[in-house]
Amino acid sequence: MEGEFRVRALTGESSTKTYRCPGCDQEIKPGVPHVVVWPHEDFGDVSDRRHWHTSCWNARHRRTPTTRG
């Protein structure tokens, strides 16, 4: 991943839905702390945001995002 991103940490308390992490293709269950990431406003909008496990986001330069196919 290249470019500038906005990153917001979510506590498990504020997480109420299940998401799929693009870094590992595993679910992020409700109540699990994680980060929400989206391109800087000059490069995208809020509809581009993705929910990542914090560890997957921190390791993003060592691995490529997965895709469901």
PDB file of N, H, CA, C and O in Angstrom:
ATOM      1  N   MET A   1       0.839  -1.182   0.000  1.00  0.00           N
ATOM      2  CA  MET A   1       0.000   0.000   0.000  1.00  0.00           C
ATOM      3  C   MET A   1       0.875   1.232   0.000  1.00  0.00           C
ATOM      4  O   MET A   1       1.825   1.347   0.774  1.00  0.00           O
ATOM      5  N   GLU A   2       0.544   2.126  -0.861  1.00  0.00           N
ATOM      6  H   GLU A   2      -0.228   2.033  -1.491  1.00  0.00           H
ATOM      7  CA  GLU A   2       1.289   3.371  -0.934  1.00  0.00           C
ATOM      8  C   GLU A   2       0.359   4.531  -0.666  1.00  0.00           C
ATOM      9  O   GLU A   2      -0.861   4.390  -0.755  1.00  0.00           O
ATOM     10  N   GLY A   3       0.925   5.671  -0.341  1.00  0.00           N
ATOM     11  H   GLY A   3       1.916   5.786  -0.269  1.00  0.00           H
ATOM     12  CA  GLY A   3       0.121   6.860  -0.145  1.00  0.00           C
ATOM     13  C   GLY A   3      -0.125   7.174   1.305  1.00  0.00           C
ATOM     14  O   GLY A   3       0.378   6.509   2.211  1.00  0.00           O
ATOM     15  N   GLU A   4      -0.924   8.220   1.500  1.00  0.00           N
ATOM     16  H   GLU A   4      -1.332   8.760   0.764  1.00  0.00           H
ATOM     17  CA  GLU A   4      -1.255   8.676   2.840  1.00  0.00           C
ATOM     18  C   GLU A   4      -2.631   8.171   3.234  1.00  0.00           C
ATOM     19  O   GLU A   4      -3.564   8.167   2.432  1.00  0.00           O
ATOM     20  N   PHE A   5      -2.738   7.748   4.480  1.00  0.00           N
ATOM     21  H   PHE A   5      -1.980   7.751   5.132  1.00  0.00           H
ATOM     22  CA  PHE A   5      -3.991   7.210   4.977  1.00  0.00           C
ATOM     23  C   PHE A   5      -4.367   7.847   6.297  1.00  0.00           C
ATOM     24  O   PHE A   5      -3.507   8.273   7.068  1.00  0.00           O
ATOM     25  N   ARG A   6      -5.630   7.905   6.540  1.00  0.00           N
ATOM     26  H   ARG A   6      -6.329   7.559   5.914  1.00  0.00           H
ATOM     27  CA  ARG A   6      -6.146   8.270   7.854  1.00  0.00           C
ATOM     28  C   ARG A   6      -6.395   6.955   8.583  1.00  0.00           C
ATOM     29  O   ARG A   6      -6.955   6.014   8.021  1.00  0.00           O
ATOM     30  N   VAL A   7      -5.973   6.905   9.832  1.00  0.00           N
ATOM     31  H   VAL A   7      -5.518   7.669  10.289  1.00  0.00           H
ATOM     32  CA  VAL A   7      -6.109   5.685  10.632  1.00  0.00           C
ATOM     33  C   VAL A   7      -6.789   6.061  11.947  1.00  0.00           C
ATOM     34  O   VAL A   7      -6.365   6.987  12.639  1.00  0.00           O
ATOM     35  N   ARG A   8      -7.840   5.332  12.275  1.00  0.00           N
ATOM     36  H   ARG A   8      -8.184   4.580  11.713  1.00  0.00           H
ATOM     37  CA  ARG A   8      -8.549   5.576  13.535  1.00  0.00           C
ATOM     38  C   ARG A   8      -8.634   4.271  14.311  1.00  0.00           C
ATOM     39  O   ARG A   8      -9.108   3.260  13.791  1.00  0.00           O
ATOM     40  N   ALA A   9      -8.181   4.298  15.538  1.00  0.00           N
ATOM     41  H   ALA A   9      -7.796   5.119  15.960  1.00  0.00           H
ATOM     42  CA  ALA A   9      -8.252   3.114  16.394  1.00  0.00           C
ATOM     43  C   ALA A   9      -9.644   3.017  16.996  1.00  0.00           C
ATOM     44  O   ALA A   9     -10.189   4.006  17.486  1.00  0.00           O
ATOM     45  N   LEU A  10     -10.215   1.819  16.956  1.00  0.00           N
ATOM     46  H   LEU A  10      -9.771   1.015  16.558  1.00  0.00           H
ATOM     47  CA  LEU A  10     -11.514   1.562  17.576  1.00  0.00           C
ATOM     48  C   LEU A  10     -11.320   0.647  18.778  1.00  0.00           C
ATOM     49  O   LEU A  10     -10.583  -0.337  18.714  1.00  0.00           O
ATOM     50  N   THR A  11     -11.982   0.981  19.855  1.00  0.00           N
ATOM     51  H   THR A  11     -12.581   1.780  19.906  1.00  0.00           H
ATOM     52  CA  THR A  11     -11.950   0.102  21.017  1.00  0.00           C
ATOM     53  C   THR A  11     -12.938  -1.035  20.781  1.00  0.00           C
ATOM     54  O   THR A  11     -13.845  -0.905  19.959  1.00  0.00           O
ATOM     55  N   GLY A  12     -12.777  -2.095  21.458  1.00  0.00           N
ATOM     56  H   GLY A  12     -12.040  -2.200  22.125  1.00  0.00           H
ATOM     57  CA  GLY A  12     -13.730  -3.179  21.347  1.00  0.00           C
ATOM     58  C   GLY A  12     -15.128  -2.742  21.743  1.00  0.00           C
ATOM     59  O   GLY A  12     -16.119  -3.258  21.227  1.00  0.00           O
ATOM     60  N   GLU A  13     -15.201  -1.797  22.653  1.00  0.00           N
ATOM     61  H   GLU A  13     -14.395  -1.378  23.072  1.00  0.00           H
ATOM     62  CA  GLU A  13     -16.474  -1.277  23.138  1.00  0.00           C
ATOM     63  C   GLU A  13     -17.307  -0.652  22.016  1.00  0.00           C
ATOM     64  O   GLU A  13     -18.528  -0.800  21.989  1.00  0.00           O
ATOM     65  N   SER A  14     -16.651   0.037  21.102  1.00  0.00           N
ATOM     66  H   SER A  14     -15.658   0.157  21.124  1.00  0.00           H
ATOM     67  CA  SER A  14     -17.375   0.752  20.049  1.00  0.00           C
ATOM     68  C   SER A  14     -17.608  -0.101  18.805  1.00  0.00           C
ATOM     69  O   SER A  14     -18.253   0.354  17.861  1.00  0.00           O
ATOM     70  N   SER A  15     -17.108  -1.299  18.789  1.00  0.00           N
ATOM     71  H   SER A  15     -16.584  -1.670  19.556  1.00  0.00           H
ATOM     72  CA  SER A  15     -17.223  -2.163  17.623  1.00  0.00           C
ATOM     73  C   SER A  15     -18.411  -3.112  17.795  1.00  0.00           C
ATOM     74  O   SER A  15     -18.416  -3.947  18.699  1.00  0.00           O
ATOM     75  N   THR A  16     -19.415  -2.982  16.926  1.00  0.00           N
ATOM     76  H   THR A  16     -19.411  -2.304  16.191  1.00  0.00           H
ATOM     77  CA  THR A  16     -20.631  -3.781  17.065  1.00  0.00           C
ATOM     78  C   THR A  16     -20.935  -4.670  15.860  1.00  0.00           C
ATOM     79  O   THR A  16     -21.892  -5.443  15.891  1.00  0.00           O
ATOM     80  N   LYS A  17     -20.134  -4.568  14.806  1.00  0.00           N
ATOM     81  H   LYS A  17     -19.356  -3.940  14.782  1.00  0.00           H
ATOM     82  CA  LYS A  17     -20.357  -5.366  13.599  1.00  0.00           C
ATOM     83  C   LYS A  17     -19.167  -6.281  13.343  1.00  0.00           C
ATOM     84  O   LYS A  17     -18.086  -6.085  13.899  1.00  0.00           O
ATOM     85  N   THR A  18     -19.379  -7.280  12.497  1.00  0.00           N
ATOM     86  H   THR A  18     -20.257  -7.439  12.045  1.00  0.00           H
ATOM     87  CA  THR A  18     -18.283  -8.142  12.045  1.00  0.00           C
ATOM     88  C   THR A  18     -17.748  -7.573  10.739  1.00  0.00           C
ATOM     89  O   THR A  18     -18.516  -7.237   9.837  1.00  0.00           O
ATOM     90  N   TYR A  19     -16.431  -7.467  10.644  1.00  0.00           N
ATOM     91  H   TYR A  19     -15.807  -7.739  11.376  1.00  0.00           H
ATOM     92  CA  TYR A  19     -15.757  -6.975   9.438  1.00  0.00           C
ATOM     93  C   TYR A  19     -14.767  -8.028   8.975  1.00  0.00           C
ATOM     94  O   TYR A  19     -14.427  -8.935   9.735  1.00  0.00           O
ATOM     95  N   ARG A  20     -14.301  -7.923   7.743  1.00  0.00           N
ATOM     96  H   ARG A  20     -14.577  -7.186   7.125  1.00  0.00           H
ATOM     97  CA  ARG A  20     -13.272  -8.819   7.234  1.00  0.00           C
ATOM     98  C   ARG A  20     -12.016  -8.004   6.989  1.00  0.00           C
ATOM     99  O   ARG A  20     -12.038  -7.026   6.242  1.00  0.00           O
ATOM    100  N   CYS A  21     -10.920  -8.408   7.619  1.00  0.00           N
ATOM    101  H   CYS A  21     -10.902  -9.202   8.226  1.00  0.00           H
ATOM    102  CA  CYS A  21      -9.644  -7.711   7.502  1.00  0.00           C
ATOM    103  C   CYS A  21      -9.035  -7.987   6.125  1.00  0.00           C
ATOM    104  O   CYS A  21      -8.874  -9.148   5.746  1.00  0.00           O
ATOM    105  N   PRO A  22      -8.694  -6.934   5.371  1.00  0.00           N
ATOM    106  CA  PRO A  22      -8.079  -7.150   4.061  1.00  0.00           C
ATOM    107  C   PRO A  22      -6.633  -7.646   4.152  1.00  0.00           C
ATOM    108  O   PRO A  22      -6.073  -8.104   3.156  1.00  0.00           O
ATOM    109  N   GLY A  23      -6.033  -7.557   5.328  1.00  0.00           N
ATOM    110  H   GLY A  23      -6.487  -7.184   6.137  1.00  0.00           H
ATOM    111  CA  GLY A  23      -4.657  -8.009   5.496  1.00  0.00           C
ATOM    112  C   GLY A  23      -4.527  -9.513   5.628  1.00  0.00           C
ATOM    113  O   GLY A  23      -3.569 -10.103   5.129  1.00  0.00           O
ATOM    114  N   CYS A  24      -5.498 -10.142   6.308  1.00  0.00           N
ATOM    115  H   CYS A  24      -6.276  -9.663   6.713  1.00  0.00           H
ATOM    116  CA  CYS A  24      -5.408 -11.586   6.555  1.00  0.00           C
ATOM    117  C   CYS A  24      -6.648 -12.351   6.095  1.00  0.00           C
ATOM    118  O   CYS A  24      -6.674 -13.580   6.152  1.00  0.00           O
ATOM    119  N   ASP A  25      -7.668 -11.635   5.641  1.00  0.00           N
ATOM    120  H   ASP A  25      -7.646 -10.636   5.595  1.00  0.00           H
ATOM    121  CA  ASP A  25      -8.925 -12.215   5.170  1.00  0.00           C
ATOM    122  C   ASP A  25      -9.678 -12.955   6.276  1.00  0.00           C
ATOM    123  O   ASP A  25     -10.491 -13.833   5.987  1.00  0.00           O
ATOM    124  N   GLN A  26      -9.417 -12.610   7.535  1.00  0.00           N
ATOM    125  H   GLN A  26      -8.757 -11.896   7.770  1.00  0.00           H
ATOM    126  CA  GLN A  26     -10.120 -13.204   8.665  1.00  0.00           C
ATOM    127  C   GLN A  26     -11.115 -12.193   9.229  1.00  0.00           C
ATOM    128  O   GLN A  26     -10.964 -10.985   9.044  1.00  0.00           O
ATOM    129  N   GLU A  27     -12.125 -12.700   9.911  1.00  0.00           N
ATOM    130  H   GLU A  27     -12.248 -13.681  10.061  1.00  0.00           H
ATOM    131  CA  GLU A  27     -13.126 -11.815  10.490  1.00  0.00           C
ATOM    132  C   GLU A  27     -12.583 -11.040  11.693  1.00  0.00           C
ATOM    133  O   GLU A  27     -11.738 -11.521  12.448  1.00  0.00           O
ATOM    134  N   ILE A  28     -13.096  -9.842  11.833  1.00  0.00           N
ATOM    135  H   ILE A  28     -13.783  -9.451  11.220  1.00  0.00           H
ATOM    136  CA  ILE A  28     -12.891  -9.039  13.031  1.00  0.00           C
ATOM    137  C   ILE A  28     -14.257  -9.036  13.720  1.00  0.00           C
ATOM    138  O   ILE A  28     -15.191  -8.384  13.254  1.00  0.00           O
ATOM    139  N   LYS A  29     -14.364  -9.749  14.802  1.00  0.00           N
ATOM    140  H   LYS A  29     -13.605 -10.279  15.180  1.00  0.00           H
ATOM    141  CA  LYS A  29     -15.635  -9.925  15.506  1.00  0.00           C
ATOM    142  C   LYS A  29     -15.993  -8.674  16.316  1.00  0.00           C
ATOM    143  O   LYS A  29     -15.112  -7.901  16.692  1.00  0.00           O
ATOM    144  N   PRO A  30     -17.294  -8.479  16.582  1.00  0.00           N
ATOM    145  CA  PRO A  30     -17.689  -7.358  17.450  1.00  0.00           C
ATOM    146  C   PRO A  30     -16.968  -7.439  18.790  1.00  0.00           C
ATOM    147  O   PRO A  30     -16.783  -8.522  19.345  1.00  0.00           O
ATOM    148  N   GLY A  31     -16.570  -6.298  19.291  1.00  0.00           N
ATOM    149  H   GLY A  31     -16.720  -5.419  18.840  1.00  0.00           H
ATOM    150  CA  GLY A  31     -15.894  -6.241  20.576  1.00  0.00           C
ATOM    151  C   GLY A  31     -14.383  -6.352  20.496  1.00  0.00           C
ATOM    152  O   GLY A  31     -13.699  -6.220  21.511  1.00  0.00           O
ATOM    153  N   VAL A  32     -13.847  -6.593  19.297  1.00  0.00           N
ATOM    154  H   VAL A  32     -14.403  -6.700  18.472  1.00  0.00           H
ATOM    155  CA  VAL A  32     -12.391  -6.724  19.129  1.00  0.00           C
ATOM    156  C   VAL A  32     -11.814  -5.367  18.709  1.00  0.00           C
ATOM    157  O   VAL A  32     -12.237  -4.805  17.699  1.00  0.00           O
ATOM    158  N   PRO A  33     -10.854  -4.836  19.475  1.00  0.00           N
ATOM    159  CA  PRO A  33     -10.219  -3.577  19.069  1.00  0.00           C
ATOM    160  C   PRO A  33      -9.509  -3.756  17.716  1.00  0.00           C
ATOM    161  O   PRO A  33      -8.904  -4.796  17.452  1.00  0.00           O
ATOM    162  N   HIS A  34      -9.595  -2.723  16.871  1.00  0.00           N
ATOM    163  H   HIS A  34     -10.086  -1.879  17.085  1.00  0.00           H
ATOM    164  CA  HIS A  34      -8.950  -2.767  15.554  1.00  0.00           C
ATOM    165  C   HIS A  34      -8.826  -1.341  15.026  1.00  0.00           C
ATOM    166  O   HIS A  34      -9.166  -0.391  15.731  1.00  0.00           O
ATOM    167  N   VAL A  35      -8.346  -1.181  13.805  1.00  0.00           N
ATOM    168  H   VAL A  35      -8.069  -1.952  13.232  1.00  0.00           H
ATOM    169  CA  VAL A  35      -8.225   0.146  13.213  1.00  0.00           C
ATOM    170  C   VAL A  35      -9.089   0.242  11.961  1.00  0.00           C
ATOM    171  O   VAL A  35      -9.309  -0.743  11.256  1.00  0.00           O
ATOM    172  N   VAL A  36      -9.568   1.445  11.707  1.00  0.00           N
ATOM    173  H   VAL A  36      -9.390   2.245  12.280  1.00  0.00           H
ATOM    174  CA  VAL A  36     -10.282   1.759  10.469  1.00  0.00           C
ATOM    175  C   VAL A  36      -9.350   2.651   9.665  1.00  0.00           C
ATOM    176  O   VAL A  36      -8.809   3.627  10.185  1.00  0.00           O
ATOM    177  N   VAL A  37      -9.166   2.312   8.397  1.00  0.00           N
ATOM    178  H   VAL A  37      -9.605   1.519   7.975  1.00  0.00           H
ATOM    179  CA  VAL A  37      -8.196   3.005   7.554  1.00  0.00           C
ATOM    180  C   VAL A  37      -8.878   3.430   6.256  1.00  0.00           C
ATOM    181  O   VAL A  37      -9.628   2.654   5.663  1.00  0.00           O
ATOM    182  N   TRP A  38      -8.619   4.653   5.819  1.00  0.00           N
ATOM    183  H   TRP A  38      -8.009   5.282   6.301  1.00  0.00           H
ATOM    184  CA  TRP A  38      -9.109   5.090   4.516  1.00  0.00           C
ATOM    185  C   TRP A  38      -8.128   6.078   3.931  1.00  0.00           C
ATOM    186  O   TRP A  38      -7.383   6.730   4.663  1.00  0.00           O
ATOM    187  N   PRO A  39      -8.122   6.194   2.595  1.00  0.00           N
ATOM    188  CA  PRO A  39      -7.175   7.112   1.958  1.00  0.00           C
ATOM    189  C   PRO A  39      -7.393   8.536   2.432  1.00  0.00           C
ATOM    190  O   PRO A  39      -8.509   8.942   2.757  1.00  0.00           O
ATOM    191  N   HIS A  40      -6.309   9.278   2.464  1.00  0.00           N
ATOM    192  H   HIS A  40      -5.403   8.948   2.200  1.00  0.00           H
ATOM    193  CA  HIS A  40      -6.372  10.699   2.797  1.00  0.00           C
ATOM    194  C   HIS A  40      -7.452  11.331   1.921  1.00  0.00           C
ATOM    195  O   HIS A  40      -7.642  10.908   0.781  1.00  0.00           O
ATOM    196  N   GLU A  41      -8.157  12.331   2.432  1.00  0.00           N
ATOM    197  H   GLU A  41      -8.003  12.674   3.358  1.00  0.00           H
ATOM    198  CA  GLU A  41      -9.297  12.908   1.717  1.00  0.00           C
ATOM    199  C   GLU A  41      -8.976  13.355   0.295  1.00  0.00           C
ATOM    200  O   GLU A  41      -9.880  13.405  -0.540  1.00  0.00           O
ATOM    201  N   ASP A  42      -7.732  13.679  -0.007  1.00  0.00           N
ATOM    202  H   ASP A  42      -6.998  13.638   0.670  1.00  0.00           H
ATOM    203  CA  ASP A  42      -7.369  14.065  -1.361  1.00  0.00           C
ATOM    204  C   ASP A  42      -7.346  12.860  -2.312  1.00  0.00           C
ATOM    205  O   ASP A  42      -7.382  13.026  -3.532  1.00  0.00           O
ATOM    206  N   PHE A  43      -7.285  11.650  -1.745  1.00  0.00           N
ATOM    207  H   PHE A  43      -7.256  11.516  -0.755  1.00  0.00           H
ATOM    208  CA  PHE A  43      -7.128  10.453  -2.566  1.00  0.00           C
ATOM    209  C   PHE A  43      -8.347   9.542  -2.540  1.00  0.00           C
ATOM    210  O   PHE A  43      -8.396   8.581  -3.308  1.00  0.00           O
ATOM    211  N   GLY A  44      -9.312   9.799  -1.704  1.00  0.00           N
ATOM    212  H   GLY A  44      -9.272  10.580  -1.080  1.00  0.00           H
ATOM    213  CA  GLY A  44     -10.476   8.940  -1.597  1.00  0.00           C
ATOM    214  C   GLY A  44     -11.461   9.516  -0.611  1.00  0.00           C
ATOM    215  O   GLY A  44     -11.282  10.628  -0.115  1.00  0.00           O
ATOM    216  N   ASP A  45     -12.499   8.761  -0.327  1.00  0.00           N
ATOM    217  H   ASP A  45     -12.644   7.857  -0.730  1.00  0.00           H
ATOM    218  CA  ASP A  45     -13.469   9.250   0.638  1.00  0.00           C
ATOM    219  C   ASP A  45     -13.791   8.167   1.658  1.00  0.00           C
ATOM    220  O   ASP A  45     -13.219   7.077   1.630  1.00  0.00           O
ATOM    221  N   VAL A  46     -14.706   8.483   2.548  1.00  0.00           N
ATOM    222  H   VAL A  46     -15.170   9.368   2.570  1.00  0.00           H
ATOM    223  CA  VAL A  46     -15.015   7.589   3.661  1.00  0.00           C
ATOM    224  C   VAL A  46     -15.548   6.239   3.177  1.00  0.00           C
ATOM    225  O   VAL A  46     -15.404   5.237   3.878  1.00  0.00           O
ATOM    226  N   SER A  47     -16.159   6.196   1.991  1.00  0.00           N
ATOM    227  H   SER A  47     -16.276   7.010   1.421  1.00  0.00           H
ATOM    228  CA  SER A  47     -16.649   4.909   1.476  1.00  0.00           C
ATOM    229  C   SER A  47     -15.503   3.960   1.151  1.00  0.00           C
ATOM    230  O   SER A  47     -15.730   2.768   0.944  1.00  0.00           O
ATOM    231  N   ASP A  48     -14.280   4.468   1.103  1.00  0.00           N
ATOM    232  H   ASP A  48     -14.095   5.436   1.271  1.00  0.00           H
ATOM    233  CA  ASP A  48     -13.095   3.645   0.838  1.00  0.00           C
ATOM    234  C   ASP A  48     -12.488   3.061   2.113  1.00  0.00           C
ATOM    235  O   ASP A  48     -11.452   2.399   2.051  1.00  0.00           O
ATOM    236  N   ARG A  49     -13.109   3.291   3.253  1.00  0.00           N
ATOM    237  H   ARG A  49     -13.951   3.829   3.303  1.00  0.00           H
ATOM    238  CA  ARG A  49     -12.494   2.840   4.503  1.00  0.00           C
ATOM    239  C   ARG A  49     -12.586   1.323   4.647  1.00  0.00           C
ATOM    240  O   ARG A  49     -13.529   0.680   4.185  1.00  0.00           O
ATOM    241  N   ARG A  50     -11.566   0.785   5.307  1.00  0.00           N
ATOM    242  H   ARG A  50     -10.800   1.307   5.683  1.00  0.00           H
ATOM    243  CA  ARG A  50     -11.479  -0.652   5.562  1.00  0.00           C
ATOM    244  C   ARG A  50     -11.109  -0.873   7.018  1.00  0.00           C
ATOM    245  O   ARG A  50     -10.385  -0.080   7.620  1.00  0.00           O
ATOM    246  N   HIS A  51     -11.614  -1.954   7.567  1.00  0.00           N
ATOM    247  H   HIS A  51     -12.203  -2.598   7.079  1.00  0.00           H
ATOM    248  CA  HIS A  51     -11.341  -2.326   8.953  1.00  0.00           C
ATOM    249  C   HIS A  51     -10.236  -3.385   8.951  1.00  0.00           C
ATOM    250  O   HIS A  51     -10.359  -4.418   8.293  1.00  0.00           O
ATOM    251  N   TRP A  52      -9.168  -3.124   9.684  1.00  0.00           N
ATOM    252  H   TRP A  52      -9.068  -2.285  10.219  1.00  0.00           H
ATOM    253  CA  TRP A  52      -8.003  -4.006   9.741  1.00  0.00           C
ATOM    254  C   TRP A  52      -7.743  -4.419  11.189  1.00  0.00           C
ATOM    255  O   TRP A  52      -7.978  -3.642  12.114  1.00  0.00           O
ATOM    256  N   HIS A  53      -7.258  -5.644  11.379  1.00  0.00           N
ATOM    257  H   HIS A  53      -7.068  -6.276  10.628  1.00  0.00           H
ATOM    258  CA  HIS A  53      -6.654  -5.965  12.672  1.00  0.00           C
ATOM    259  C   HIS A  53      -5.474  -5.016  12.831  1.00  0.00           C
ATOM    260  O   HIS A  53      -4.776  -4.722  11.861  1.00  0.00           O
ATOM    261  N   THR A  54      -5.254  -4.546  14.022  1.00  0.00           N
ATOM    262  H   THR A  54      -5.821  -4.784  14.810  1.00  0.00           H
ATOM    263  CA  THR A  54      -4.147  -3.615  14.255  1.00  0.00           C
ATOM    264  C   THR A  54      -2.815  -4.229  13.841  1.00  0.00           C
ATOM    265  O   THR A  54      -1.987  -3.554  13.229  1.00  0.00           O
ATOM    266  N   SER A  55      -2.602  -5.492  14.165  1.00  0.00           N
ATOM    267  H   SER A  55      -3.275  -6.040  14.662  1.00  0.00           H
ATOM    268  CA  SER A  55      -1.337  -6.145  13.818  1.00  0.00           C
ATOM    269  C   SER A  55      -1.190  -6.309  12.306  1.00  0.00           C
ATOM    270  O   SER A  55      -0.078  -6.204  11.789  1.00  0.00           O
ATOM    271  N   CYS A  56      -2.273  -6.562  11.593  1.00  0.00           N
ATOM    272  H   CYS A  56      -3.177  -6.648  12.013  1.00  0.00           H
ATOM    273  CA  CYS A  56      -2.212  -6.675  10.127  1.00  0.00           C
ATOM    274  C   CYS A  56      -1.872  -5.323   9.508  1.00  0.00           C
ATOM    275  O   CYS A  56      -1.070  -5.256   8.577  1.00  0.00           O
ATOM    276  N   TRP A  57      -2.473  -4.246  10.015  1.00  0.00           N
ATOM    277  H   TRP A  57      -3.125  -4.301  10.771  1.00  0.00           H
ATOM    278  CA  TRP A  57      -2.154  -2.920   9.493  1.00  0.00           C
ATOM    279  C   TRP A  57      -0.688  -2.592   9.740  1.00  0.00           C
ATOM    280  O   TRP A  57      -0.013  -2.057   8.860  1.00  0.00           O
ATOM    281  N   ASN A  58      -0.190  -2.913  10.935  1.00  0.00           N
ATOM    282  H   ASN A  58      -0.738  -3.348  11.650  1.00  0.00           H
ATOM    283  CA  ASN A  58       1.210  -2.631  11.248  1.00  0.00           C
ATOM    284  C   ASN A  58       2.162  -3.459  10.402  1.00  0.00           C
ATOM    285  O   ASN A  58       3.301  -3.047  10.184  1.00  0.00           O
ATOM    286  N   ALA A  59       1.723  -4.619   9.918  1.00  0.00           N
ATOM    287  H   ALA A  59       0.798  -4.954  10.095  1.00  0.00           H
ATOM    288  CA  ALA A  59       2.577  -5.502   9.105  1.00  0.00           C
ATOM    289  C   ALA A  59       2.292  -5.370   7.610  1.00  0.00           C
ATOM    290  O   ALA A  59       2.787  -6.181   6.828  1.00  0.00           O
ATOM    291  N   ARG A  60       1.523  -4.390   7.194  1.00  0.00           N
ATOM    292  H   ARG A  60       1.120  -3.730   7.829  1.00  0.00           H
ATOM    293  CA  ARG A  60       1.084  -4.291   5.799  1.00  0.00           C
ATOM    294  C   ARG A  60       2.220  -4.197   4.799  1.00  0.00           C
ATOM    295  O   ARG A  60       2.055  -4.602   3.649  1.00  0.00           O
ATOM    296  N   HIS A  61       3.361  -3.679   5.201  1.00  0.00           N
ATOM    297  H   HIS A  61       3.495  -3.350   6.136  1.00  0.00           H
ATOM    298  CA  HIS A  61       4.488  -3.551   4.273  1.00  0.00           C
ATOM    299  C   HIS A  61       5.232  -4.862   4.093  1.00  0.00           C
ATOM    300  O   HIS A  61       6.049  -4.994   3.182  1.00  0.00           O
ATOM    301  N   ARG A  62       4.956  -5.827   4.949  1.00  0.00           N
ATOM    302  H   ARG A  62       4.292  -5.720   5.689  1.00  0.00           H
ATOM    303  CA  ARG A  62       5.607  -7.131   4.852  1.00  0.00           C
ATOM    304  C   ARG A  62       4.737  -8.160   4.149  1.00  0.00           C
ATOM    305  O   ARG A  62       5.182  -9.280   3.899  1.00  0.00           O
ATOM    306  N   ARG A  63       3.511  -7.795   3.830  1.00  0.00           N
ATOM    307  H   ARG A  63       3.149  -6.885   4.034  1.00  0.00           H
ATOM    308  CA  ARG A  63       2.599  -8.733   3.187  1.00  0.00           C
ATOM    309  C   ARG A  63       1.677  -7.977   2.244  1.00  0.00           C
ATOM    310  O   ARG A  63       1.557  -6.755   2.337  1.00  0.00           O
ATOM    311  N   THR A  64       1.035  -8.685   1.351  1.00  0.00           N
ATOM    312  H   THR A  64       1.132  -9.678   1.275  1.00  0.00           H
ATOM    313  CA  THR A  64       0.100  -8.053   0.440  1.00  0.00           C
ATOM    314  C   THR A  64      -1.327  -8.293   0.937  1.00  0.00           C
ATOM    315  O   THR A  64      -1.598  -9.316   1.566  1.00  0.00           O
ATOM    316  N   PRO A  65      -2.235  -7.365   0.662  1.00  0.00           N
ATOM    317  CA  PRO A  65      -3.626  -7.588   1.061  1.00  0.00           C
ATOM    318  C   PRO A  65      -4.200  -8.809   0.359  1.00  0.00           C
ATOM    319  O   PRO A  65      -3.818  -9.120  -0.769  1.00  0.00           O
ATOM    320  N   THR A  66      -5.102  -9.488   1.016  1.00  0.00           N
ATOM    321  H   THR A  66      -5.412  -9.235   1.932  1.00  0.00           H
ATOM    322  CA  THR A  66      -5.753 -10.645   0.427  1.00  0.00           C
ATOM    323  C   THR A  66      -7.037 -10.207  -0.241  1.00  0.00           C
ATOM    324  O   THR A  66      -7.587  -9.153   0.079  1.00  0.00           O
ATOM    325  N   THR A  67      -7.507 -11.007  -1.159  1.00  0.00           N
ATOM    326  H   THR A  67      -7.059 -11.863  -1.419  1.00  0.00           H
ATOM    327  CA  THR A  67      -8.787 -10.720  -1.815  1.00  0.00           C
ATOM    328  C   THR A  67      -9.632 -11.966  -1.801  1.00  0.00           C
ATOM    329  O   THR A  67      -9.131 -13.080  -1.961  1.00  0.00           O
ATOM    330  N   ARG A  68     -10.888 -11.772  -1.613  1.00  0.00           N
ATOM    331  H   ARG A  68     -11.295 -10.868  -1.484  1.00  0.00           H
ATOM    332  CA  ARG A  68     -11.817 -12.897  -1.658  1.00  0.00           C
ATOM    333  C   ARG A  68     -12.178 -13.135  -3.105  1.00  0.00           C
ATOM    334  O   ARG A  68     -12.488 -12.191  -3.832  1.00  0.00           O
ATOM    335  N   GLY A  69     -12.142 -14.379  -3.529  1.00  0.00           N
ATOM    336  H   GLY A  69     -11.890 -15.145  -2.938  1.00  0.00           H
ATOM    337  CA  GLY A  69     -12.425 -14.594  -4.934  1.00  0.00           C
ATOM    338  C   GLY A  69     -13.303 -15.704  -5.220  1.00  0.00           C
ATOM    339  O   GLY A  69     -13.605 -15.968  -6.384  1.00  0.00           O
TER     340      GLY A  69
END
